[in-house]
Amino acid sequence: MKVAIAGAGSVGTAIAADLHANGHEVLVFEQDPDLVERLRPTLDVTWIAADACEVSSLDAAGLAEVDVVVAATGDDEDNLVISLLAKQEFAVPRVVARVNHPKNQWLFNASWGVDVSVNTPQLLTSLVEEAVSVGALVRLLQFQGGTAHLVEITLAEDSPANGKIIRDLAFPREGVVVAVVRVGRLIFPRGETMLQSGDEVLALVTAEAESAVHNLFISMDPG
């Protein structure tokens, strides 16, 4: 896979190092040439000393041949511009963008070319909630500008899904159970998989189907 990363800060270089170690072809854009020269000996990727917000720079680097673009600069405005150019000018199949300031999260959607946005404060909050919440729906990640979510529900004793097999749950067409974690063991669910209290259920759902999924797994009885 060929990946282009915009921004050679701590986030961008860490992503580049991981992807390179996993055998992917990586390009890193950084507009500060001095920083590029300092980092070049430390990481064996393709370094491009150029502004990733400029169409000419992206074109010269062959962005049309890239599979994924990661907009990882420390500036939300730059990340949005990079995402939009990658999607609209070069038809990059997948664009991932870093959200630096939570108040800007609403902008990171398909209108700006963003397929997946990563909001670190929101993700940390979700992980904390996921660790302590039983009988609650927790959003872990969002896709397609917030139109779809990866959610987690830890089934309580009074969950309507407790003791039922997945095919009997009348799960909405706009969602799917992707994994179940039971006592530290990962289960790839089938239609006949029976759920039980304590299961951590991971589901991918659209925003419209989230309420229906909530009702399938979480008791509405306040008692």
RONU-807172 format. One record per atom (N, C-alpha, C, O): x, y, z. Coordinates in steps of 0.2 Angstrom, whole numbers, padded with zeros to 4 digits, always signed. Each point is the difference from the previous one (the first is absolute). Example, Ala and Ser with C-alpha at 12.3 -4.5 7.8 and 13.67 -1.06 7.14 Angstrom:
BEGIN
+0066-0028+0039/-0004+0006+0000/+0004+0006+0000/+0005-0001+0003/-0007+0006-0007/+0004+0006+0001/-0004+0005+0003/+0003+0006+0001/
// end
This chain:
BEGIN
+0004-0006+0000/-0004+0006+0000/+0004+0006+0000/+0006+0000+0003/-0008+0005-0007/+0004+0006+0000/-0004+0006+0004/-0005+0001-0001/+0009+0002+0006/-0003+0005+0004/+0004+0006+0000/+0006+0000+0000/-0010+0006+0000/+0003+0006+0000/-0002+0003+0007/-0006+0001+0001/+0011+0002+0002/-0002+0003+0007/+0002+0007-0001/+0006+0002-0002/-0010+0003+0004/+0001+0007+0000/+0002+0002+0007/-0004+0000+0005/+0010+0003-0004/+0002+0002+0007/+0005-0005+0003/-0001-0006+0001/+0007+0009+0001/+0005-0004+0003/+0001+0002+0007/+0006+0000+0003/-0011+0001+0001/+0000+0001+0007/+0001-0007+0003/+0001-0005-0003/-0002+0005+0010/+0000-0006+0003/-0005-0005-0002/+0001-0006+0000/-0007+0008-0002/-0006-0004-0002/+0002-0003-0007/+0000-0006-0001/+0002+0010-0003/+0001-0002-0007/+0006-0005-0001/-0001-0005-0003/+0006+0007+0007/+0006-0005-0001/-0001-0006+0004/+0002-0006-0002/-0006+0006+0007/-0002-0007+0003/-0004-0004-0004/+0001-0006-0001/-0006+0009-0003/-0004-0004-0004/+0005-0003-0006/-0001-0005-0002/+0005+0010-0001/+0004-0002-0005/+0005-0006+0002/+0001-0005-0004/+0002+0005+0010/+0004-0005+0002/-0004-0007+0001/+0003-0005-0002/-0009+0005+0005/-0004-0006+0000/-0002-0003-0006/+0001-0006-0001/-0003+0011-0004/-0002-0003-0006/+0006-0003-0004/+0000-0005-0004/+0006+0009+0004/+0006-0003-0003/+0002-0007+0003/+0002-0004-0004/-0002+0004+0010/+0002-0006+0004/-0005-0006-0002/+0002-0006+0000/-0008+0008-0002/-0005-0005-0002/+0000-0002-0008/-0004-0004-0003/+0009+0007+0000/+0001-0002-0007/-0003+0005-0005/+0000-0002-0006/-0003+0007+0008/-0003+0005-0005/+0004+0005-0003/+0006+0002+0003/-0007+0000-0009/+0004+0006-0003/-0003+0006+0003/-0006+0002-0001/+0010+0002+0004/-0002+0006+0003/+0004+0007-0003/+0006+0000-0001/-0010+0005+0000/+0002+0006-0002/-0002+0005+0006/-0005+0000+0002/+0010+0004+0000/-0002+0005+0005/+0002+0007-0003/+0005+0002-0002/-0011+0003+0002/+0001+0007-0002/+0001+0004+0007/-0003-0001+0005/+0008+0005-0006/+0002+0005+0005/+0002+0006-0003/+0005+0000-0004/-0008+0006+0006/+0002+0006-0004/+0006+0003+0003/+0003+0005-0003/+0000-0007+0009/+0006+0003+0003/+0006-0004-0003/+0001-0006+0002/+0003+0008-0007/+0005-0004-0002/+0006-0002+0005/+0003-0005-0001/-0002+0010+0006/+0005-0002+0005/-0003-0006+0004/+0005-0004+0002/-0011+0004-0001/-0003-0006+0004/+0001-0006-0004/+0002-0006+0003/-0003+0006-0009/+0000-0006-0005/+0007-0002+0000/+0001-0006+0001/+0004+0010-0001/+0007-0002+0000/+0002-0003+0007/+0005-0004+0000/-0008+0006+0005/+0002-0003+0007/-0003-0007+0000/+0003-0004+0003/-0009+0004-0006/-0003-0007+0001/+0001-0005-0005/-0001-0006+0001/+0004+0008-0007/+0001-0004-0005/+0005-0006+0002/-0002-0006-0002/+0007+0007+0006/+0004-0006+0002/-0003-0005+0005/+0002-0005+0001/-0007+0008+0002/-0003-0004+0006/-0006-0005-0003/-0002-0005+0004/+0000+0006-0010/-0006-0004-0002/+0000-0001-0008/+0000+0005-0004/+0001-0011+0002/+0001-0002-0007/-0007+0000-0004/-0002-0005-0002/-0001+0011+0001/-0006+0001-0004/+0002+0005-0005/+0005+0003+0000/-0010-0001-0004/+0001+0005-0005/-0002+0007+0003/-0006+0001+0001/+0011+0003-0001/-0001+0007+0003/-0001+0005-0005/+0003+0000-0005/-0008+0004+0006/-0002+0005-0005/-0001+0007+0003/-0004+0001+0004/+0009+0003-0005/+0000+0007+0003/-0004+0004-0004/+0002+0004-0005/-0008-0004+0007/-0005+0004-0004/-0006+0002+0004/-0002-0004+0005/-0002+0008-0007/-0007+0002+0003/-0005-0005-0003/-0002+0001-0005/-0001-0005+0010/-0005-0005-0002/-0007+0004-0002/-0004-0003-0002/+0004+0009+0003/-0006+0004-0001/+0000+0003-0007/-0005+0003-0003/+0011-0004-0001/+0000+0002-0007/-0001-0006-0005/+0003-0005+0001/-0007+0006-0005/-0002-0005-0005/+0006-0002-0004/+0001-0006-0002/+0004+0011+0000/+0005-0002-0004/+0005-0004+0004/+0003-0005-0003/-0002+0006+0009/+0004-0005+0004/-0002-0007+0000/+0003-0005+0000/-0010+0005+0001/-0003-0007+0001/+0000-0004-0007/+0002-0006+0000/-0003+0010-0005/+0001-0003-0007/+0007-0002-0002/+0001-0006-0002/+0004+0010+0004/+0007-0002-0001/+0002-0006+0004/+0004-0004-0003/-0007+0003+0008/+0001-0006+0005/-0004-0006-0003/+0001-0006+0003/-0005+0006-0007/-0004-0005-0003/-0006-0002+0005/-0001-0006+0001/-0002+0010+0001/-0005-0001+0005/-0006-0004-0003/-0004-0004+0004/+0003+0004-0010/-0005-0004-0004/+0001-0007+0001/-0005-0004-0001/+0011+0002+0003/+0002-0008+0000/+0000-0002+0007/+0001-0006+0002/-0003+0010+0003/+0000-0001+0007/-0007-0004+0002/-0005+0002-0002/+0005-0006+0007/-0006-0004+0002/-0003+0004+0006/-0006+0000+0000/+0010+0003+0004/-0002+0003+0006/+0004+0006+0001/+0006+0000+0000/-0010+0006+0002/+0003+0006+0002/-0002+0001+0008/-0005-0001+0002/+0011+0003+0002/-0002+0001+0007/+0002+0008+0001/+0006+0001-0001/-0010+0003+0002/+0001+0007+0002/+0001+0000+0007/-0005+0001+0004/+0011+0000-0002/+0002-0001+0007/+0004+0007+0003/+0004-0001+0004/-0005+0006-0008/+0003+0006+0003/-0003+0003+0006/-0005-0003+0002/+0008+0008+0001/-0003+0002+0007/-0005+0006-0002/-0001+0003+0005/-0001-0002-0011/-0004+0005-0002/-0006-0003-0003/+0000-0003-0005/-0006+0005+0008/-0006-0003-0003/-0002+0002-0007/-0002-0003-0004/+0003+0010+0003/-0001+0003-0006/+0004-0004-0006/-0003-0001-0005/+0009+0000+0007/+0005-0003-0005/-0003-0007-0001/+0000-0003-0006/-0002-0001+0011/-0002-0007-0001/-0006+0000-0004/-0001-0005-0004/-0004+0010+0005/-0006+0000-0004/+0002+0001-0008/-0003-0003-0004/+0007+0008+0003/+0002+0002-0007/+0004-0007-0003/-0002-0001-0006/+0006-0002+0009/+0004-0006-0002/-0005-0005-0002/+0000-0003-0005/-0005+0002+0010/-0005-0005-0001/-0004+0001-0007/-0001-0005-0004/-0001+0011+0004/-0005+0002-0006/+0004-0001-0007/-0002-0002-0004/+0009+0004+0004/+0003+0000-0006/+0002-0008-0001/-0001-0002-0006/+0002-0002+0011/+0002-0007-0001/-0007-0003-0003/+0001-0004-0005/-0006+0005+0007/-0006-0003-0002/-0003+0003-0007/-0001-0004-0005/+0001+0010+0004/-0003+0003-0006/+0004+0001-0006/-0002-0001-0005/+0009+0003+0007/+0005+0000-0006/+0003-0006-0002/+0002-0001-0006/-0001-0004+0011/+0004-0006-0001/-0004-0006+0001/+0003-0005-0001/-0009+0005+0003/-0005-0005+0001/+0004-0006+0004/-0001-0006-0002/+0004+0008+0007/+0003-0005+0005/-0006-0004+0003/-0004+0003+0003/+0005-0009-0003/-0006-0005+0003/-0001+0002+0007/-0006-0001+0002/+0011+0002+0002/-0001+0001+0008/+0004+0005+0002/+0006+0001-0001/-0010+0004+0005/+0003+0006+0003/-0001+0000+0007/-0006+0000+0003/+0011+0000+0001/+0000+0000+0008/+0002+0006+0002/+0006+0003-0002/-0009+0001+0006/+0002+0007+0002/+0000+0000+0008/-0005-0002+0004/+0010+0005-0002/+0001+0002+0008/-0004+0006+0001/+0000+0005-0003/-0004-0005+0009/-0003+0005+0002/+0003+0003+0007/+0001-0004+0005/+0002+0010-0006/+0004+0003+0006/-0004+0003+0005/+0001-0001+0006/-0007+0004-0008/-0004+0004+0005/-0007-0003-0001/-0003+0000-0005/+0000-0003+0011/-0006-0003+0000/-0006+0004-0003/-0004-0003-0003/+0005+0010+0004/-0006+0004-0003/+0000+0000-0007/-0005+0002-0003/+0010-0004-0001/+0000-0001-0007/-0002-0007-0003/+0000+0000-0006/-0002-0004+0011/-0002-0007-0003/-0005+0000-0005/+0000-0004-0005/-0005+0008+0006/-0006+0000-0005/+0002+0002-0007/-0003-0002-0005/+0009+0005+0004/+0002+0001-0007/+0003-0006-0003/+0000+0000-0007/+0002-0004+0010/+0004-0006-0003/-0005-0005-0002/-0001-0005+0003/-0002+0006-0009/-0004-0005-0003/+0001+0000-0007/+0005+0002-0003/-0010-0006+0000/+0001-0001-0008/+0000+0006-0004/+0003+0000-0005/-0006+0005+0007/+0000+0006-0004/+0008+0003+0000/+0001+0003-0005/+0003-0005+0010/+0007+0002-0001/+0004-0005-0002/+0006+0000+0001/-0009-0006-0003/+0004-0005-0003/+0003-0005+0006/+0004-0005-0002/-0007+0006+0008/+0003-0005+0005/-0004-0006+0001/-0007+0000+0000/+0010-0006-0001/-0003-0006+0001/-0001-0002+0008/-0005-0002+0002/+0011+0003+0001/+0001-0002+0007/+0003+0006+0004/+0006+0002-0002/-0009+0001+0007/+0003+0005+0004/+0002-0003+0007/-0003-0004+0003/+0009+0006-0001/+0003-0002+0007/+0000+0006+0004/+0004+0004+0000/-0008-0004+0005/+0000+0005+0005/+0002-0003+0007/-0003-0004+0003/+0010+0005-0001/+0003-0003+0005/-0004+0001+0007/-0001-0005+0003/-0001+0011-0001/-0003+0001+0006/-0007-0004+0000/-0002-0003+0005/-0001+0003-0010/-0007-0004-0001/+0002-0007+0001/-0004-0004+0003/+0009+0001-0007/+0002-0007+0001/+0002-0002+0007/-0002-0005+0002/+0006+0009+0001/+0002-0001+0007/-0007+0000+0005/+0000-0005+0004/-0004+0009-0005/-0006+0000+0004/-0004-0006-0002/-0003-0003+0005/+0002+0001-0011/-0003-0007-0002/+0003-0006+0003/-0003-0004+0003/+0010+0004-0003/+0003-0006+0003/-0001+0000+0008/+0000-0005+0003/+0000+0011+0000/-0002+0000+0007/-0007-0003+0002/-0001-0004+0004/-0003+0007-0008/-0007-0002+0000/-0001-0008-0001/-0004-0003+0003/+0008+0001-0008/-0001-0007-0002/+0003-0004+0006/-0003-0006+0001/+0008+0008+0003/+0002-0004+0005/-0004+0000+0006/+0000-0005+0004/-0004+0010-0003/-0004+0000+0006/-0008-0001-0001/-0003-0001+0005/+0001+0001-0011/-0007+0000-0001/-0003-0007-0002/+0002-0003-0005/-0007+0001+0009/-0004-0006-0001/-0007+0002-0002/-0003+0005+0004/+0000-0007-0009/-0007+0002-0001/+0000+0007-0004/-0005+0003+0001/+0010-0001-0004/+0000+0006-0004/+0003-0001-0006/+0005-0004-0001/-0007+0008-0004/+0003+0000-0007/+0005+0005+0000/-0001+0006+0001/+0007-0008-0003/+0006+0005+0000/+0003+0000-0008/+0001-0005-0003/-0001+0011+0001/+0003+0001-0007/+0008+0000+0001/+0003+0004+0003/+0000-0009-0007/+0007+0000+0000/+0003+0004-0006/+0005+0003+0001/-0007-0004-0007/+0002+0003-0006/-0005+0002-0004/-0006-0003+0000/+0007+0009-0004/-0005+0002-0005/+0003-0001-0007/+0006+0002-0001/-0011-0003-0004/+0002-0001-0007/-0004+0005-0004/-0006+0002+0002/+0008-0001-0008/-0004+0004-0005/-0003+0006+0003/-0006+0002-0001/+0011+0002+0004/-0002+0006+0003/-0006+0000+0005/-0004+0005+0001/+0004-0011+0003/-0005+0000+0005/-0006-0004-0002/-0005+0000+0005/+0004-0002-0011/-0006-0004-0002/+0000-0007+0002/-0005-0003+0000/+0011+0001+0002/+0000-0007+0003/+0005+0000+0006/+0005+0003+0000/-0007-0008+0005/+0004-0001+0006/+0002-0007+0001/-0004-0004-0001/+0010+0003+0004/+0002-0006+0003/-0002+0001+0008/+0003+0004+0003/-0008-0008-0001/-0002+0001+0007/+0001-0007+0004/+0001-0005-0003/-0001+0006+0010/+0001-0005+0004/-0005+0000+0005/-0002+0005+0003/-0001-0011-0001/-0005-0001+0005/+0002-0006+0004/+0001-0005-0002/+0000+0006+0009/+0001-0005+0004/-0006-0002+0003/-0004+0004+0004/+0001-0011-0005/-0006-0002+0002/-0001+0000+0007/+0004-0004+0003/-0009+0007+0000/-0002-0001+0007/-0004-0006+0001/-0003-0003-0005/+0001+0001+0011/-0004-0005+0002/-0007+0000-0003/-0003-0005-0003/+0001+0011+0003/-0007+0002-0003/-0001+0001-0007/-0005+0003-0003/+0011-0004-0001/+0000+0002-0007/-0005-0004-0004/-0001-0006+0001/-0003+0009-0005/-0005-0004-0004/+0003-0005-0005/-0003-0005-0002/+0010+0005+0001/+0004-0004-0004/+0003-0006+0004/+0002-0005-0003/-0003+0005+0009/+0003-0005+0004/-0003-0007-0001/-0006+0000+0001/+0010-0005-0003/-0003-0006-0001/-0003-0001-0007/-0003-0005-0001/+0004+0010-0003/-0003-0001-0007/+0005-0001-0005/+0006+0002+0001/-0007-0005-0007/+0004-0001-0005/+0000+0006-0005/-0006+0003+0000/+0011-0001-0003/+0000+0006-0004/-0005+0000-0005/-0003+0006-0002/+0002-0011-0002/-0005+0000-0005/-0007+0002+0002/-0004+0002-0004/+0002-0003+0010/-0006+0001+0003/-0001+0007+0003/-0005+0002+0003/+0010+0002-0004/+0000+0007+0003/-0004+0005-0005/-0001+0006+0002/+0000-0008-0008/-0003+0005-0005/+0004+0006+0000/-0002+0006+0000/+0009-0007-0001/+0005+0005-0001/-0002+0004-0006/-0002-0003-0005/+0002+0010+0005/-0001+0004-0006/+0005-0001-0006/+0005-0002+0002/-0008+0003-0008/+0004-0001-0005/+0006+0005-0001/+0005-0002-0003/-0005+0007+0007/+0005+0005+0000/+0005-0001+0005/+0003+0005+0002/-0002-0011+0000/+0004-0001+0006/+0002-0008-0001/-0003-0004-0002/+0009+0003+0006/+0002-0007+0000/+0005-0001+0006/+0004+0004+0002/-0005-0010+0002/+0004-0002+0005/+0007-0002-0003/+0000-0005-0003/+0005+0008+0005/+0007-0002-0003/+0004-0004+0004/+0004-0004-0002/-0005+0004+0009/+0004-0004+0005/-0004+0000+0006/-0003+0004+0002/+0005-0010+0002/-0002+0000+0007/+0006-0002+0004/+0004-0005-0002/-0003+0008+0008/+0006-0001+0004/-0004-0003+0006/-0004+0003+0004/+0006-0010-0002/-0003-0003+0006/+0006-0003+0004/+0004-0004-0002/-0003+0007+0008/+0005-0002+0005/+0007+0000-0003/+0004-0004+0000/-0003+0010-0004/+0007+0001-0003/+0001-0004-0006/+0005+0000-0003/-0010-0004+0000/+0000-0004-0006/-0004+0003-0005/-0006+0002+0001/+0009-0001-0007/-0003+0003-0006/-0004-0005-0004/+0002-0005-0001/-0008+0007+0000/-0005-0005-0004/-0002+0004-0006/-0003+0005+0000/+0004-0009-0006/-0003+0003-0006/-0007-0002-0001/-0001-0006-0001/-0004+0010+0002/-0007-0002+0001/-0003-0003-0006/+0002+0002-0006/-0006-0007+0006/-0004-0003-0005/-0007+0001+0002/-0002+0002+0006/-0003-0004-0010/-0007+0001+0001/-0002-0004+0006/-0005+0002+0004/+0008-0008-0002/-0002-0004+0005/+0004+0001+0007/-0001-0003+0005/+0005+0008-0006/+0004+0002+0007/-0005+0003+0005/-0004+0005-0001/+0004-0008+0007/-0004+0002+0005/+0004+0005+0005/+0006-0001+0001/-0010+0007+0000/+0003+0005+0004/-0001-0001+0008/-0006-0003+0001/+0010+0005+0003/-0001-0001+0007/+0002+0006+0004/+0004+0004-0003/-0006-0003+0009/+0002+0006+0004/+0007+0000+0001/+0003-0005+0001/+0000+0011-0002/+0007+0001+0001/+0004+0000-0007/+0005+0003+0000/-0009-0005-0005/+0003+0001-0007/+0001+0007-0002/-0004+0004+0001/+0010-0003-0004/+0001+0007-0003/-0001-0001-0007/+0003-0004-0004/-0009+0007+0001/-0002-0001-0007/+0002+0007-0004/-0001+0005+0002/+0005-0007-0007/+0002+0006-0004/-0004+0000-0007/-0001-0006-0003/-0002+0011+0002/-0004+0001-0006/+0001+0006-0004/+0002+0005+0002/-0002-0006-0009/+0000+0006-0005/-0007+0002-0002/-0003-0004-0003/+0001+0010+0005/-0006+0002-0002/+0000+0007-0003/+0004+0004+0001/-0010-0003-0005/-0001+0007-0002/-0003+0004+0006/-0002-0002+0005/+0003+0009-0006/-0003+0004+0005/-0008-0001+0001/-0002+0000+0006/-0001-0001-0012/-0007-0001+0001/-0002-0007+0003/-0005+0000+0003/+0009-0005-0003/-0001-0006+0003/+0002-0001+0007/-0002-0005+0004/+0005+0010-0001/+0003+0000+0006/-0005-0001+0006/+0001-0004+0004/-0006+0008-0005/-0006-0001+0005/-0003-0007+0000/-0001-0002+0006/+0000-0001-0011/-0003-0007-0001/+0005-0005+0003/-0002-0004+0004/+0009+0005-0005/+0005-0004+0003/+0000+0001+0008/+0000-0005+0003/-0001+0011-0001/+0000+0001+0007/-0006-0004+0003/+0001-0003+0006/-0006+0003-0009/-0006-0003+0003/+0000-0008+0000/-0002-0003+0004/+0006+0001-0009/+0001-0008+0000/+0005-0002+0006/-0001-0006+0002/+0005+0010+0000/+0005-0002+0005/-0001+0002+0007/+0003-0002+0004/-0006+0008-0004/+0000+0003+0007/-0008+0001+0002/-0004+0002-0003/+0003-0004+0009/-0006+0000+0003/-0003+0007+0001/+0004+0004+0002/-0010-0003-0003/-0003+0007+0001/-0003+0001+0007/-0003+0005+0001/+0003-0011+0002/-0003+0000+0007/+0005+0004+0005/+0005-0003+0001/-0007+0009+0002/+0005+0003+0004/+0001-0003+0006/+0005+0001+0004/-0009-0006-0002/+0001-0004+0006/+0005-0006-0001/+0002-0003+0004/
// end
